[in-house]
Each structure stands twice: as structure tokens, then as C-alpha cells.
Amino acid sequence: MFSVISPPYRAPSGNPTPGKAGPAGAGPGGARAESRLPNSDTPESHPSRPDLATLTSLRFVAALWVVFFHLQAMQQTFLAPVFELFRPVIANGDLGVDVFFVLSGFIITYTYLDRLGPRFRWRAAGDFVWARFARMWPAFALVVGVLGLWFVYGTEQESVLKWSLQTQAPDLSPWGLAKQLLMAHLWFQPETDGASWFGPGWTVSAEWLAYLAFPLLALLLFRLRRLHPLAALAASVLVLLPTAAWGPGLPFATNDHQPYEWLLRIACCFTAGAFASIAVRNAERMKFNPALAGPGAALTGAAVVGFLATVGKPGPGRLAVFAFPLLIALLSVTRGWLRSALSARWLQYGGHSSYSLYLVHMFFIYLFYWLNRDWAHGAGQLATNLLAAGCLAGIALATHFLFRYVEEPARHRLRALVPRTAA
């Protein structure tokens, strides 16, 4: 998303110094990184170096959470035991988007704060925006094109609204296509449904808006860079209040969702991640023992799962968002067994390709829905299970090919078109 969704660069064997133009980041292609705490005397000269490999794995977990949320369309297949066992967690799978947003704010602040924060420079801001565009646009544009053909085929038989499987019909006009390709399709819409040609595509537009705003936000964050880590963590919780505690079924209850909730969601979560990054940057000021980070992260993650299992419903479950900044901060400096486990190659690849997974999975869910309705439904449970298995395999293969042959090569080629400025 993020991130949505994708962090800035391919991570090398060790973490770079924030603000440098090296190929670092928690993004696709990331590798193991050495987690080090900052020098408390000069935090801006010796910033914390979070372990981006652990955060790359978290991206994969968040992406799978969202995917399983959407895979509830396959509840009547061989996946039924999975949904039965993890129903409360899967039912709150839209919170995976919030994980992406918080993680994006964390990584972008870690990587770019020292470069963009001291003063506004058009060239530096342009480099940042181009880097994010190169990461997000090529794969998204291809998916939009495929979905355009999907709509051309489907709307010969069904209405746009019915074929889109959304509550609002997306705009298929030339202007609608232009908004999709500019990744601005959500900006002037109060609701997320119908904004994108595929349901979760709204998050790409929200994330793109956050990236465009970051060069200005960095000016403020840089002046807060010396915040005590406890104060920074407290700020990360406070900024989440409007999006995590206000709405249907929440402490500050409303009867319905409010217009432009998506804007509040990305602004609050992204900023919360930024403050969490500042907390990690200055962690040594409270003489934090990194050996405690792993157990702390595990307990925080277990608390989130336990809370969702207890609450069950998506409304009150949204309160779990308050734990995300702390979880990400602890994971970024974890060591020992948890770091080793999260550095597993399959988790790393999953994290690297999570943006592609996020983009492609909904198309195969659409495919499953329509084929199951028109073909497999009358052919028995075996046919439905085979169709579901084929769609899952399609998601995996499409993710690999989109990441390997579109997202990464296109990113490198676009980045090469604009020489990078010195940090």
C-alpha cells in the first residue's frame, strides 16, 4: 500500500544510514539488516537502524490478513476449517490496511527524514515522489488495464455495479480511467466503495496522497526528531484516536461511517508510524535493552490476536489499531529467535512481493465468484473446491510474475531515467 505499500528501495546486507540514497528499505528485495540503536548524544547524527527484514515479513503477514479477509467469498470450500478456526481475526482483516499505513509512515520517516526534513528542496522532494511513483505505478497501471478488459467483457452481460461486486459502481468513463492511471481516483470521493476498479485499489490512491504530502510533513517531523521515545510513542497513540476510537461500535460511537473516513485513516495511521520511527530513532535515551524487543513484540502481537478473538466483531475490533505503532517499533529492533524466524527466505519473498499480491488477489476472487455462480455451483462441491484451488494457485503465480517481471524491472528502469541527487 503499503508500501501501500512498498518501502523505498531494495535492502542490502546491512541497513544504510537514513537519508542516504542507497538502495535500502523494507521493500521488495530487502535482505537481512543489522539492528542498531542510536547514539543518545547525537541522535540525528547516529540514528537508529531498524531491522528492515523483520518489517518486510510483517508486510507479508499484513497482506495475507487482507487477502483472507477477501477470501471469505470461499468460505464454502475446502478453506472452511480455516475460516472457522480464525473467524474473529479474519473478520477484522481490513485492519491489515492499517498495518500497511502505519508501517509505511514508519519506513518512509526512517529513510527520508534527514534528507527531506531540514528544509524544503524541490529537487529532493521530486526525487522522493519519483521514487515512490516508480515503485507503485507500473504494476498498478497493468492491473487497471487488465480490469478494464474484464469490465469490457462483463458489462456486455451484467451492469457495471453488479459486475464490480461493489456497493457503488466504479466510473468506467475516459475520465474515470484517467483518474485510475493518475492514482487519484479516491481523492474527491467521500466513500471508498466504487472509487477503484477493484475493491482494495482505493488504498493505492490514499497511499499516493500520503507520499505527495510527506515532503511537507517531514519539515514538522524533523523539528520533533529529538522527542523522548515515550513521548513519541504516546504521540503515535494519540494521533490514532480519531480513526481508531470514533465510528460504529467504537467508544465514540456513530450510527454510520462518516464521509472521507479514508482520509482520516491514512493521515492518522501514516503519522502514527512516523512518530513510532522517531521513538526508535531515540530509543537509547531510555537505555532500552533490545533483548526485550522480541518478547515484547510477541506479546503485543498475541495481545492483538487475543483481543480480536475476544471481541469478534469488526467494529470494536478496530481498537487493535492502537497497538500497531508499538508492534512495529518493537519488531524493528528485535533480535534473537524472533528476528531469525522473521528472516526466513519465504517470509522475505512474501514481503517483497506483497504489493503485487495485494494488487492481483481480488481479480481471482471475482473470477471465482462468477465461475462458481455460472458453472461450478451446479457441478457439486468437488468442482467448487477445484475452482477455489485453481484461483489460489492463480493468485500465487500472478503475484510472482507481476513482481518478478513488472514491478521490479519497471521500478529500476523508471528510477534510471532520473539521476538521484546527493543526500
C-alpha positions in Angstrom: 0.0 0.0 0.0 1.8 -0.2 1.7 4.2 0.3 0.9 0.9 0.6 0.2 2.6 -0.4 0.4 6.0 -0.7 -0.7 9.1 0.7 1.1 11.6 2.7 -0.8 14.5 0.6 -2.0 15.9 -2.9 -2.1 17.6 -3.5 1.2 21.3 -4.5 1.2 23.0 -6.9 3.6 23.2 -4.2 6.2 21.0 -1.2 6.9 22.0 2.1 5.4 22.2 5.4 7.1 18.8 7.2 6.8 18.9 10.0 4.3 21.4 8.4 2.0 20.5 7.5 -1.5 21.5 3.8 -1.2 19.1 1.0 -2.1 17.8 0.4 1.4 14.4 -0.1 2.7 12.0 -2.7 3.9 10.7 -3.1 0.4 10.8 -5.7 -2.3 14.3 -7.2 -2.5 15.1 -6.5 1.2 17.7 -8.6 2.9 18.8 -9.1 6.5 19.9 -6.0 8.2 21.8 -5.2 11.4 19.7 -3.6 14.1 21.5 -0.9 16.0 20.4 1.6 18.5 21.2 5.3 18.2 23.8 7.3 20.0 21.8 9.3 22.5 24.2 12.2 22.4 23.7 13.0 18.8 20.5 11.2 17.6 20.4 13.0 14.3 24.0 12.0 13.5 23.7 8.4 14.6 20.0 7.4 14.0 18.6 4.1 14.9 18.8 1.5 12.2 15.7 -0.7 12.4 15.9 -4.2 11.1 14.0 -3.9 7.9 13.9 -7.6 7.3 11.6 -8.1 10.2 9.3 -5.4 8.9 9.4 -6.9 5.4 8.0 -10.1 6.9 5.3 -8.1 8.7 4.2 -6.7 5.3 3.6 -10.3 4.1 1.6 -11.1 7.2 -0.5 -7.9 6.8 -1.1 -8.7 3.1 -2.2 -12.2 3.9 -4.6 -10.8 6.5 -6.2 -8.6 3.9 -6.3 -11.5 1.3 -8.0 -13.9 3.8 -10.5 -11.1 4.6 -11.5 -11.0 0.9 -11.3 -14.8 0.6 -14.3 -15.1 2.8 -16.1 -15.5 -0.6 -14.6 -19.0 -0.5 -16.0 -20.0 2.9 -18.0 -22.8 1.5 -14.9 -24.5 0.0 -12.1 -26.7 1.5 -11.0 -23.5 3.3 -14.0 -23.7 5.6 -12.0 -25.1 8.6 -9.5 -22.2 8.3 -12.3 -19.6 8.4 -14.0 -21.4 11.3 -10.8 -21.5 13.4 -9.7 -18.0 12.7 -13.0 -16.3 12.1 -12.7 -13.4 14.5 -9.2 -12.5 13.2 -10.2 -12.9 9.6 -13.4 -10.9 10.1 -11.1 -8.0 11.1 -8.8 -8.4 8.1 -9.4 -4.9 6.9 -7.1 -3.9 9.7 -4.2 -5.2 7.6 -4.6 -2.0 5.6 -3.9 0.0 8.8 -0.8 -2.1 9.4 0.4 -1.1 5.9 -0.4 2.6 6.5 1.4 2.7 9.9 4.3 0.7 8.5 4.6 3.0 5.5 4.8 6.1 7.8 7.5 4.3 9.9 9.7 3.3 6.9 9.3 6.5 5.0 10.2 8.6 8.0 13.2 6.3 8.8 14.5 6.5 5.3 13.8 10.1 4.3 13.5 12.3 7.4 17.1 13.5 7.4 17.1 14.2 3.7 13.7 16.0 3.4 13.3 17.4 6.9 15.9 20.2 7.4 14.4 22.4 4.7 12.2 22.1 1.7 14.1 21.5 -1.6 12.2 20.9 -4.8 14.8 18.6 -6.2 14.9 16.4 -3.1 11.1 16.3 -2.9 10.9 15.5 -6.6 13.4 12.6 -6.2 11.3 11.2 -3.4 8.0 11.4 -5.3 9.5 9.9 -8.4 10.9 7.0 -6.3 7.5 6.3 -4.9 5.9 6.6 -8.3 8.4 4.2 -9.8 7.5 1.7 -7.1 3.7 2.0 -7.2 2.6 2.9 -10.7 3.8 0.2 -13.2 2.2 -2.8 -11.5 -1.0 -0.8 -10.7 -1.3 0.5 -14.2 -1.1 -3.0 -15.6 -3.7 -4.3 -13.2 -6.0 -1.4 -14.2 -5.6 -2.3 -17.8 -6.5 -6.0 -17.2 -9.5 -4.9 -15.2 -10.6 -2.6 -18.0 -10.7 -5.6 -20.3 -12.5 -7.5 -17.6 -15.2 -4.8 -17.4 -15.5 -4.7 -21.2 -16.2 -8.4 -21.2 -18.5 -8.5 -18.2 -20.7 -5.4 -18.8 -22.0 -7.0 -22.0 -24.0 -9.3 -19.8 -24.2 -7.5 -16.4 -24.5 -4.0 -15.1 -21.3 -2.2 -14.1 -22.5 -2.3 -10.4 -23.2 -6.0 -10.4 -20.1 -6.9 -12.3 -17.8 -4.9 -10.0 -19.2 -6.6 -6.8 -19.1 -3.3 -5.0 -21.9 -1.3 -3.5 -21.2 1.7 -5.8 -20.5 1.4 -9.5 -17.0 2.5 -10.5 -16.5 5.2 -13.1 -15.6 3.5 -16.4 -15.6 6.7 -18.5 -12.4 8.1 -20.0 -12.1 10.5 -17.1 -12.6 7.5 -14.7 -9.7 5.7 -16.5 -7.5 8.9 -16.2 -8.2 9.1 -12.5 -7.2 5.4 -12.1 -4.0 5.9 -14.0 -3.1 9.0 -12.1 -3.8 7.1 -8.8 -6.1 10.0 -7.9 -9.3 8.0 -8.1 -10.1 8.3 -4.4 -9.2 11.9 -3.7 -12.6 13.5 -4.4 -14.8 10.7 -3.2 -16.2 10.6 0.3 -16.5 6.8 0.2 -14.1 4.1 -0.8 -16.6 1.8 -2.5 -16.7 2.4 -6.2 -13.6 4.6 -6.2 -11.4 1.9 -7.7 -12.0 -0.5 -10.4 -11.2 -3.3 -7.9 -12.3 -3.0 -4.3 -9.0 -2.6 -2.3 -7.5 -0.4 -5.0 -8.6 2.7 -3.0 -5.6 2.2 -0.7 -3.2 2.8 -3.6 -4.7 6.3 -4.1 -4.7 7.0 -0.4 -1.1 6.0 0.0 -0.1 8.0 -3.1 -1.6 11.1 -1.5 0.4 10.5 1.7 3.6 10.3 -0.3 2.8 13.6 -2.0 2.3 15.2 1.3 5.3 13.7 3.1 7.9 16.3 1.9 5.9 18.9 3.8 5.1 16.7 6.8 8.9 15.9 7.1 9.6 19.6 7.9 7.5 19.3 11.0 8.7 15.8 12.0 12.3 16.8 11.7 11.8 19.5 14.3 10.3 16.9 16.6 13.1 14.4 15.9 14.5 14.6 19.4 11.3 13.7 21.2 11.8 11.3 24.0 10.8 7.8 22.8 8.0 7.5 25.4 6.6 10.9 24.2 6.9 9.8 20.6 5.1 6.5 21.3 2.4 8.5 23.2 2.0 10.8 20.2 1.7 7.8 17.9 -1.3 6.6 20.0 -2.9 10.0 20.3 -2.9 10.7 16.6 -4.8 7.4 16.1 -7.7 8.5 18.3 -9.8 10.0 15.5 -9.6 6.8 13.3 -9.4 4.1 16.0 -12.0 5.2 18.5 -14.6 7.0 16.5 -17.1 5.1 14.4 -19.8 2.4 14.6 -19.3 0.1 17.6 -16.4 2.2 19.0 -16.1 4.2 22.2 -17.1 7.4 20.4 -20.0 5.8 18.6 -21.6 7.0 15.4 -24.6 5.5 13.6 -22.8 5.1 10.3 -19.4 5.6 8.7 -18.6 9.3 8.1 -17.6 10.9 4.7 -13.9 10.9 4.0 -13.1 8.4 6.8 -10.4 7.1 4.4 -8.6 10.4 4.6 -8.6 10.4 8.4 -7.4 6.8 8.3 -4.4 7.3 6.1 -3.4 10.6 7.8 -3.7 9.2 11.3 -2.0 5.8 10.6 0.8 7.3 8.5 1.6 9.9 11.1 1.4 7.3 13.9 4.1 5.3 12.0 6.2 8.4 11.7 6.2 9.0 15.4 7.0 5.4 16.1 10.0 5.8 13.8 11.1 8.8 15.9 10.7 6.7 19.1 13.0 4.0 17.7 15.5 6.7 16.5 15.9 7.9 20.1 15.4 4.6 21.9 18.8 4.6 23.6 17.8 7.7 25.5 15.8 5.4 27.8 18.6 2.8 27.8 16.3 0.3 26.1 17.5 -3.3 26.1 17.0 -4.7 22.5 16.8 -8.2 24.0 13.4 -7.3 25.3 12.1 -6.2 21.9 11.4 -9.7 20.6 9.4 -10.9 23.6 7.7 -7.5 23.7 6.7 -7.8 20.0 5.5 -11.3 20.5 3.4 -10.3 23.5 2.0 -7.3 21.6 1.1 -9.5 18.6 -0.5 -12.1 20.9 -2.5 -9.4 22.7 -3.9 -8.1 19.3 -4.9 -11.7 18.3 -6.4 -12.3 21.7 -8.3 -9.0 21.7 -9.8 -9.7 18.2 -10.7 -13.3 19.2 -12.5 -11.9 22.3 -14.2 -9.0 20.6 -15.0 -10.9 17.4 -16.9 -8.1 15.6 -15.1 -5.8 13.1 -16.5 -2.6 14.8 -14.9 -2.8 18.3 -12.0 -4.8 16.8 -10.8 -1.5 15.3 -9.4 -0.6 18.7 -6.5 -3.0 18.0 -5.0 -0.3 15.7 -3.7 1.4 18.9 -1.2 -1.5 19.2 0.3 -1.3 15.7 2.9 1.5 16.3 4.3 -0.3 19.3 4.3 -3.6 17.5 6.2 -2.1 14.5 8.7 -0.3 16.7 9.5 -3.4 18.7 9.8 -5.6 15.6 12.2 -3.1 14.1 14.8 -3.6 16.8 14.1 -7.2 17.7 17.0 -9.7 18.0 17.4 -13.4 18.7 14.9 -16.1 17.8 12.1 -13.9 16.5 14.4 -12.0 14.2 15.8 -15.3 12.9 12.3 -16.6 12.3 11.2 -13.5 10.5 14.2 -13.5 8.3 13.2 -16.8 6.7 13.5 -16.6 2.9 9.9 -17.5 2.2 8.7 -14.7 4.5 11.1 -12.2 3.0 10.0 -13.1 -0.6 6.4 -12.8 0.5 7.1 -9.4 2.0 8.9 -8.2 -1.1 6.1 -9.2 -3.4 3.3 -8.2 -1.0 2.3 -5.2 -3.2 1.8 -7.4 -6.2 -0.1 -9.9 -4.1 -2.3 -7.0 -2.9 -3.0 -5.9 -6.4 -3.8 -9.2 -8.1 -5.7 -11.2 -5.5 -9.1 -9.5 -5.9 -9.3 -10.3 -9.6 -9.1 -14.1 -8.9 -11.8 -13.7 -6.2 -14.0 -12.0 -8.8 -13.2 -14.9 -11.2 -14.1 -17.4 -8.5 -17.4 -15.7 -7.8 -18.6 -15.6 -11.4 -17.4 -19.0 -12.4 -18.8 -20.6 -9.3 -22.1 -19.0 -9.9 -22.4 -19.9 -13.6 -20.5 -23.2 -13.8 -19.2 -24.9 -10.7 -22.2 -24.3 -8.4 -24.3 -26.8 -10.3 -21.5 -29.3 -10.6 -21.1 -30.2 -7.0 -18.7 -29.5 -4.1 -15.7 -31.1 -5.8 -15.9 -28.7 -8.7 -16.2 -25.7 -6.3 -13.1 -26.9 -4.4 -11.2 -27.4 -7.6 -12.1 -23.9 -8.7 -11.1 -22.4 -5.4 -7.8 -24.3 -5.5 -7.2 -23.0 -9.1 -7.9 -19.4 -8.1 -5.5 -19.7 -5.1 -2.8 -21.0 -7.5 -3.6 -18.2 -9.9 -3.1 -15.7 -7.1 0.3 -17.1 -6.2 1.5 -17.3 -9.9 0.2 -13.9 -10.8 1.9 -12.4 -7.7 5.2 -13.9 -8.7 5.0 -12.8 -12.3 3.8 -9.3 -11.6 6.6 -8.8 -9.0 9.4 -10.5 -10.9 8.6 -9.3 -14.5 6.8 -6.0 -14.0 7.1 -4.3 -10.6 10.8 -4.7 -10.1 12.2 -4.3 -13.6 9.9 -1.3 -14.3 10.9 0.3 -11.0 14.6 0.1 -11.9 14.1 1.5 -15.4 12.0 4.4 -14.2 14.5 5.2 -11.5 17.3 5.2 -14.0 15.5 7.9 -16.0 16.1 10.5 -13.3 19.6 10.8 -11.8 19.5 10.8 -8.0 20.7 13.9 -6.2 23.3 13.7 -3.4 21.7 13.4 0.1 
